[in-house]
Amino acid sequence: MFSQLSQSFLEVSPSDYFLSYLDSTPNNYFWSKEYLAKSAEDKQTELWNQVIADTSSGSFPSALELPGIFVESMEPTFTGKGDAMPPGQLYGNRRKYIHSVGTVGKVKFVAKSNQYSGIFNGADKGLIRLSSAAAPTADSKSPLAPGMGLKFLRDGIDSANLVSMWSVAGQPNDWNFFSNTFFNHIAGAPKERVDLQALSAKFATATDHIQQVGLSDFAMYDQSGAQDSALSFPFALEFEASEDVATMFPTDLPSSDPLTYADQLETIPANSSLYQVFAWNQPKEAGGKRSLIGELVLDGTMTKSKWGDENLFFRHQKMDDDTKIYPEWEQYLPKYSTGGKCPFGY
């Protein structure tokens, strides 16, 4: 089972990339076998060179552009290869319709436990991107919705990726990016948010587990690309802001510009500790225990990046991959088909 799952992350289908040749960006290189075969260090260097080439920001889609997300297939979000945005449905590359503006930094995972395998044992060739799910407004009708994309590069194979946030609905009247703990299992969209309900339905075209991303690929290989024979990964993660950053920013909007969060994130001191990482070894209702397993530490500073906003890709691993290995977890997971409910209300 493990070998079949691992192979699914490594197979590269030429048909997946046919449309890439219509695009003038270097994205197709970052999916290529040539690129994937390189060392983690070389990949990080090449990605970082793209990140810092233009340190302006991208933009959130306009009201006329946003419906484009419903044209795109959701499947590449979960199965796209490499570290740049996959091909679009019609031409060019996919657009980031959500989490469109953020900052990027190099990051290390400093392990505090040897409980889990692969990247969870420590890695220092990572990239982190902090962003807001949607364009915030000063009146908080569209609150700041902090989220994180995290990837660690690996020698000779594709990167390990995950995404996390506190709430898809954002944090009303709170402009401190680090006020709330991030989870890779998040609450469902509020029923009164028709826009988020529509987005939930779109994600459900690819997976019933729209509120979680899996962690098994993070644990399957270490940074050297070696497959761990004793695969072990947690049920869920929590990212709690470290003391270095937890109170750096005010909860009130410090200026009239609601995009000021990107400017603030660039001021985080070099090599700061960003998050303490906690893991649940299994669902809480099944007797799961929460423990500190590591720390995310910046390697340098964060920067705004047009290429990061428009092209840097963070794959969302399907939770289905994890439940194939631990089928006993399935009963504790909310599903779209059950209205975001599970028997235990987890």
N, C-alpha and C positions, 0 to 999 in steps of 0.2 A: 504493500500500500504506500509506504513512504517513498519508494523509488518512483512509483507512478506519479505521485503528487509532485515530487521534485522535478520530474521530467517536464511537467506542464509549465513550469516557470522558465525552462531553458529552450524549448522548441521555438524556432523562429520561422514563421510561414512567409514566403516571399509575397503571397497575395495580400498579407496584412499591410505591406509597405508600398504597393503599386502606386498609390496616389501621392506618395511622398515626393516623387520626381517632379510634380507640378509646383512644388514649393521651393522658394529661394533660400529659406532658412537652413541652417545646418542640422535640423532635427533628424533627418534620415541617417546621418552618421551616428547619432547617439542611440540608434536602435541596431546598428550593424553588428555582424559577427566580429568584425575587426575591433570595434570598440568594446564589446562585451568581453572579449578575450584579454583585455588589458588588466593591469594591476589596479587595485583599489586606489593607490596613491596617484597613478596616472589619470584615472578617471576623475578623481576629485580635482586635480589640477586643471584638466581640460574643462570641466564644468565651471569651476570658479573663474577661469578666464572669460567664459561667456557671461557669467553673472556680473562681473565688474566692468565689462566693456562699455556699458551704458548704465549709470547709476541714477537715472530718472525712473519714474514709476510708470507702469502701464495704466490702464483705466478700467473702471467698471462698465459693463455693457449698459447701453441706453435702454429705455423702455421699449423702443422699437427693435433693438437687437436681442434682448433677453429671451424672447420666445424661440430663438435659434437653438436653445438647449433641448427643446422638444423634438427637434429634427434629428439631432445626433443620437446614435446608438449609445446605450450606457455600457455595453460590454467592454469596450476598450479601457474604460476607467478601472476595470478589475483585471483585465488580461493583457493590456498593452505592455510591450517589452521596452527595455531601456529606460533612459532618464530624461527624455524630452517628449513633449506632447505627441501622441499618436496621430495618424492621418485623420482628417475630417471626413464626414459622411459624403460630401460632394467634391471637395477639393482642398488642397493645402493641409494645414494641421488643425486639430481640435482647438477650440477657444476655451479659456477658463471663464465660464459664465458665473461661477461662484468662486470665492476666495481670489478675486482678481487682482488685488493690490496688497502687497506685503513687503517684508524684508527677508533677506537670506543671510545665513551665516554658516561657517564651518563649525562642526560640533563633534564632541567626543562622548561616548557612553562609558562612564567609569563604573564598573561593576562593584556592587557591595555584597554580592552573594554569588555562589556557584550553583544555585538551585536549578537554573535553566541552561539550555545549550545554545550554541551558535553565537550570534551577536550579543545575546544576553550575558555572555561571559566577558564582554568588553570589546570596544572598537573605537578607533580614533580617526576614521576616514568617513565622516558623515556630513550631511547638509541638513539644515533645518530652515524651514520657511514659516514665519509667523504672519498671519493675515486675518482680515475680517471676511466672514462669509458673504456679506452683502455690503453695499455702500452705506455707511452710517449717516444719519442726518442729525443736525444739531437739536432738533425737537424730539429726538428719540422715538419718532414714529418708526424709524428703522434703526434699532439700537446697534451699537458696536457688538459684533459677534465673533470674538476671538477664536482662532483655531490654529492648528499646527500640522504641517507636513514634515515628516521625518524620514530620511533615507540614510542607509549605510552602504557604502560601496564595498564590493567583494572581488577578490582576485579571480579573473577568468569566468565569472558568471554574473548574472543580473543582480541588481541591488536588492536589499531588503527595504521594504517601505511600510509605513503606516500613517494614518491620519487620526487626529483627535481634537476634541473641543469640549466646551462645557455644555452649550445648548445651541441648537440650530436657530432658536428664537432670539439669541443674543442676551445681553445683560442691560436692561433698561436703566437709564440714569446713572450709569457707571462707566467711566472712560478709562479706568485703569486696566490695561490689557491683562495684568496678572492677578486680578481680583479672585478669580475662580479656578478651581481644579479642573484640568482637562481629563477626559475619559476616551477610551477607544470604544466604549459602549455608552451611547448617549440616549437621552430621553427622546420620545417621539415628538413630532411637530404638533403644536397646539391646534386644536380643532378650529379655532377662530381664525387661524392664519391660512387662508385659502391658497396663498402663493406657496407656502411650505407644504401644504397637503398635495398640491399638484406636483411639486418636486419629489415628494415621497413616492407618489405613484409612478413617476418616471424612473426612480432608482429601482423600484420593485419589478421593472421589466427585466432586470438582470439578476436580482437576488431577493429572496423573501426576508433576509436578514438585513434590512436597510439601516438599522441603528447600530450595527457593530462592524468592525473590521477584524480579520483574523490575524493571528500572531505566529502561526506555525512556520511560515517561511523565514521569519526573523530568527527562529531557533534552529533551522535546518542546516545552515552553513555558517561557519565563522568567517572572519574578515579575509582569511587566506583562501577561502573557497572550499575548504575541507568540509565534507558532509559529516555531521555528528551521528555516530552509530547509536547513541542513546538520546534520541530526540525527546526534549522536554520543554514545554512552554506553558505560560500561565493562561488562565481563562480570560482575565481582563487586566488592564493597566490603568493607573491613575498618575497624572503628572501634576505635582503640587509645586507651585512657584517657590523657588529657593529664597532665602533671606536676602541674597544679593539684589533681587529684583522685585520682590513681592510688594514693596511699598514705594517703588521708584517714582511712580506716576500718580497724579491726583485723580480722584474719582470724578471731579468736575471737569467739563470740557475746558482745557486751558486756553483755547483761542476760538475764533469764529469758524475755523476750518475743521470739519469733522474727520478729515483724513489725516489729522495731526498725529494719529497713532503711529503712522509709518515714520514720521520724523522722530518721535519719542523713542521708538525701538532702535533707531540708529545711535542713540546716546548711551545705550547699555555699555558699561565699561568692558574693555577687552578681557577675554578669558573668564568672564563671570560664570558662576553657576546659575543655570536657568531653572532647572526643575529637579526635584527629588522624585524618583520613579518608584512607585509602589505596585505590587502585583497581587492579584487574587489567584491562589493556586487552583481554585475551583469555585463554582457558584456559592455565594454566601449561604443560600438555603440548603445546600448540600454539605455544609460544614466547612466551607472555604475559609481560609485565613489570609489576611492582608499583611504583607511584609515589604520592607524596603529592599529593593534589589539593585538600585543604581542611581546615578546622577547624570544629567545632561549638562555638559560644560562647554561654553563657547571656546573655539580655537580662533582667537582674534575678535573682530567686531562684526556687527550686522550692517548690512547695506541695502538700500533700495536698489532694485534691479529691473530694468525693462525686460530683459531676457528671462529673469526669474519669474516675473509676473505673467509673461506671455507663453513661455516655453518649458520651464522646469516642471517635470512630471513626477507626481507621487502616486504610485499605484495603490489602489484600495484592495487589499486581499479579502476575498470573500470569506465570511465566517463559516460558510459551508465546508471549506477546506479543513477547518479545525474540528468541526463536528463529525467529519468522516473518520478522524482519528480518535476523538472522544465523543462517541454518539450519546453518551449519558448526559452531556451538557445540553442537548437539544431541548429538553423539556423546560429548561430554565430561561430560554431565550424568547423575547418578544418577537413576533413576526408580523409582517405587513398583512398577511392573509387573515390574521386573527385580530386586526385592528390595533396592532402594537401591544397586544396583551400576551402574557404567559401565565400559567397556572399559579405561579408564586409572586407575580407582580414585581419581578426583579427590575 
